[in-house]
Structure formats: structure tokens, C-alpha cells
Amino acid sequence: MLLQGATRLLLVPLSRLVFRPVIEGRENVPRRGPVILAVNHLSAFDSVVIPLVAPRPVAFLAKAEYFRQPGLKGWLVRTCLTAIDAIPVPRGGHRAAQDALEVARGVLADGKAFGIHPEGSRSRDGRIYRGRTGVAWLALASGAPVVPVAVLGTDRIQPVGTRLPRIGRITVRFGAPLHFTPSPGARSGQLRRAATDEIMAAIQELSGQERADDYNELSTTV
């Protein structure tokens, strides 16, 4: 725990020095209670950026393999991921995806913040893709508000295929919270689809990305 806190204290100012982030709308993130941060996905670095610039700790899911790498490099990766509250989960298949959502619901039940990329996998062409309905399932199951978030510039910081981030400026915009409640008589699938589309529209408005009307088929999550 002490090492985790010390690592975070080091990473936050270091990230601000290296990436000079422009942060907008931090006041839109509730300081207490469960909240979902729904973020666009341009780079593997996105889920590292958000916990370092948000006004409160934010947990993201991370591939379990990242926590099992050997040697000094593996130790450094585990230490950094633990410092930003990353949660190891196995990947692959519908059952694994649902299990991951249950883990996320547990985070929210503890009154914490959870980050999710509704598109699933990273966009390879810079467009914003149709959202998977897991984010709406999570919002409706937990009752937590959803804060739409746009990250810009991370595709230049760490393009697809690169291992280490480059120096450069990024922008993070936190939008106004969205609230969703179950509607009596409404079909659950339709409700999740409508809520997800509303969330993605809010993210797209913040990011200014061109919209793709289909799913990112490289996705392995819901």
C-alpha cells in the first residue's frame, strides 16, 4: 500500500510534465459515490491517462497477463498498474466479459469510480465506433451516473503497435453526468441500446471525432 501511494505520487506530476495535459470539466466528476467514466478509445494509453488526471481515483480493467510478466519489467508494470487502481481480469468470450462487468459493479458498490471504453478495442482510424451495451448494463444495474469523457492526442502519444508512449500534449474533457433508470414495461435490451447511444453521442460531442455507425470488430469486450 505504501509503495502504491508513493508510485502514484511520482506518476501524477511526471505525467503532467511529460504530456502537459489540457484538462477540461473536472468539476463534472462527482467527488464521492459511485460513478462510471465512459471514455473514447484511441490508444492503450487512454486507461492510464484518466486515473492520472481525474480528480479522484478511477479503476480500469486490465489484462491479467500484464500482472504476470516476469523480471524487473514485469515488476514495474505491476507496480504502475496497481498504483492507478487497475484490476486484473482474464479476457476472452462472453462469459469473461460478463464476469468483468460483475467486477466493475463491485467497484461501484464500494462507492468508487470505474472507467470503461464502450467501443471495446482501440479505434485504428480515429473514428468513434458504436458503443457496446455493457456500459448501459453497468449504469442501470448500479444506479451510478455516467460521465462521458473524451481523450484527444493519445493516438499520437502511443500509436497502435508501439510499446512506449512518446512525449506530447493530450487533452481530456469530462462532460456533464448522465443518469439512467430502469423504465417499467420497457424492454431491457432496447433500454440498454438507447442509453449506450446517448452516452456515445455525448462522448462524440466532446471529442469531435467522425462517427462510425458500426462496431469496432476488433473488440473483445462488451
C-alpha positions in Angstrom: 0.0 0.0 0.0 2.8 2.4 0.9 4.6 1.6 -2.4 1.4 2.0 -4.3 0.8 5.5 -2.8 4.4 6.5 -3.4 4.3 5.4 -7.1 1.1 7.4 -7.7 2.7 10.5 -6.1 5.5 10.1 -8.6 3.4 9.3 -11.7 1.0 12.2 -11.4 3.5 15.1 -11.6 5.6 13.1 -14.1 2.7 12.7 -16.4 1.8 16.4 -16.2 5.4 17.3 -17.0 5.8 14.9 -20.0 2.3 15.1 -21.5 1.3 18.7 -20.5 -2.4 17.7 -20.4 -5.2 20.2 -21.0 -8.0 19.1 -18.7 -11.5 20.5 -19.0 -14.6 19.8 -16.9 -13.0 18.2 -13.9 -15.9 19.7 -11.9 -18.3 17.3 -13.7 -16.8 14.3 -11.9 -18.6 13.7 -8.6 -16.1 13.7 -5.8 -17.8 11.0 -3.8 -20.0 8.0 -4.5 -20.1 5.5 -7.4 -19.6 7.0 -10.9 -18.8 5.5 -14.3 -16.4 7.3 -16.6 -17.2 6.3 -20.2 -14.1 7.1 -22.4 -13.4 7.0 -26.1 -10.5 4.8 -27.1 -7.7 5.9 -29.3 -4.7 4.3 -27.6 -3.7 1.7 -25.0 -2.5 4.8 -23.0 -6.1 6.1 -22.5 -6.8 4.0 -19.4 -3.5 5.2 -17.9 -4.2 8.9 -18.6 -7.6 9.0 -17.0 -6.6 7.9 -13.5 -3.7 10.3 -13.5 -5.8 13.4 -14.4 -9.2 12.7 -12.9 -10.0 14.5 -9.6 -10.4 11.1 -7.8 -9.0 7.5 -8.2 -10.5 5.7 -11.2 -10.3 1.9 -11.6 -10.0 0.3 -15.1 -9.8 -3.3 -16.0 -6.5 -4.6 -17.4 -5.5 -7.9 -18.9 -4.4 -10.3 -16.3 -1.3 -11.2 -18.4 0.1 -7.7 -17.6 0.3 -8.6 -13.9 2.1 -11.9 -14.6 5.1 -10.7 -16.7 8.5 -11.8 -15.2 11.6 -9.9 -14.3 12.2 -6.2 -13.5 10.0 -5.1 -16.3 7.1 -7.2 -15.0 7.5 -5.8 -11.5 7.5 -2.2 -12.9 4.3 -2.9 -14.9 2.6 -4.4 -11.9 3.6 -1.6 -9.6 2.4 1.1 -12.0 -0.9 -0.6 -12.8 -1.5 -1.2 -9.1 -0.8 2.5 -8.4 -3.6 3.6 -10.8 -6.0 1.0 -9.3 -6.0 -1.2 -12.4 -7.9 -4.5 -11.8 -6.6 -7.7 -13.5 -9.2 -9.7 -15.4 -8.9 -12.6 -17.9 -10.1 -11.8 -21.4 -12.0 -13.8 -24.0 -15.6 -14.7 -24.7 -19.0 -13.6 -23.5 -18.6 -15.3 -20.1 -15.4 -13.4 -19.4 -17.0 -10.2 -20.5 -19.9 -10.6 -18.1 -17.6 -11.6 -15.3 -15.7 -8.4 -15.9 -18.9 -6.3 -15.7 -19.7 -8.0 -12.4 -16.2 -7.0 -11.1 -17.0 -3.4 -12.2 -20.3 -3.5 -10.4 -18.5 -4.5 -7.3 -16.2 -1.4 -7.6 -19.2 0.8 -7.9 -21.0 -0.9 -5.0 -18.0 0.2 -2.9 -18.7 3.8 -3.8 -15.7 4.1 -6.2 -15.2 5.4 -9.7 -14.9 2.9 -12.6 -13.6 3.7 -16.1 -14.8 1.9 -19.2 -14.2 2.1 -23.0 -17.7 1.4 -24.5 -16.1 1.0 -28.0 -14.2 -2.0 -26.7 -11.0 -2.0 -28.7 -8.9 1.0 -29.9 -10.0 2.8 -33.0 -7.5 2.3 -35.7 -8.7 5.1 -38.0 -9.5 7.8 -35.4 -13.3 7.5 -35.8 -15.6 6.8 -32.8 -17.4 3.5 -33.1 -20.7 2.3 -31.9 -20.7 1.5 -28.2 -21.2 -1.9 -26.7 -24.1 -2.0 -24.3 -22.1 -3.2 -21.3 -21.7 0.4 -20.1 -25.5 0.8 -20.0 -26.0 -2.5 -18.2 -23.5 -1.3 -15.6 -25.2 2.1 -15.2 -28.7 0.5 -14.9 -27.5 -2.3 -12.6 -25.6 0.0 -10.2 -27.6 3.2 -10.4 -24.3 5.1 -10.9 -24.2 8.3 -13.1 -22.2 8.1 -16.3 -19.6 10.9 -17.0 -18.7 11.0 -20.7 -15.0 11.6 -21.3 -13.1 12.4 -24.4 -9.3 11.9 -24.7 -7.5 13.5 -27.6 -3.9 13.1 -28.7 -3.1 9.7 -27.2 -3.1 8.2 -30.6 0.0 10.4 -31.3 1.5 9.7 -27.9 1.3 5.9 -28.3 0.1 4.8 -31.8 -1.0 1.3 -32.3 1.9 -1.1 -32.4 4.3 1.0 -30.2 5.3 -0.2 -26.8 6.3 3.0 -25.1 4.5 6.4 -25.1 6.1 9.4 -26.7 6.3 13.0 -25.4 3.4 15.2 -26.5 0.3 17.1 -25.4 -3.0 15.5 -24.7 -6.5 16.9 -23.9 -9.0 15.3 -21.6 -12.6 16.6 -21.5 -15.1 15.5 -18.8 -18.7 16.0 -19.7 -21.8 16.5 -17.6 -23.1 13.4 -15.8 -25.8 11.3 -17.4 -28.4 9.5 -15.3 -30.2 6.3 -16.3 -33.0 4.5 -14.5 -35.0 1.4 -15.4 -38.2 2.1 -17.2 -41.2 -0.1 -16.2 -42.5 -2.0 -19.1 -39.5 -1.2 -21.4 -37.6 -4.0 -22.9 -34.2 -4.2 -21.2 -32.3 -4.6 -24.5 -33.9 -1.6 -26.0 -33.2 0.4 -22.9 -29.6 -0.5 -22.8 -29.2 0.3 -26.5 -30.8 3.7 -26.2 -28.7 4.6 -23.1 -25.5 3.4 -24.8 -26.3 5.5 -27.9 -26.9 8.6 -25.7 -23.5 8.0 -23.9 -21.6 7.6 -27.2 -23.3 10.8 -28.6 -22.1 12.7 -25.6 -18.6 11.4 -26.0 -18.6 12.2 -29.7 -19.7 15.8 -29.0 -16.8 16.2 -26.6 -14.2 14.6 -28.9 -15.4 15.9 -32.3 -14.5 12.6 -33.8 -16.1 11.4 -37.0 -18.7 8.8 -36.1 -18.7 5.2 -37.4 -22.1 3.6 -37.4 -20.8 0.1 -36.9 -19.0 -1.7 -34.2 -15.2 -2.0 -34.0 -15.0 -5.6 -34.9 -11.6 -6.0 -33.2 -13.2 -5.6 -29.9 -13.0 -8.5 -27.4 -15.2 -6.9 -24.7 -18.8 -5.9 -24.5 
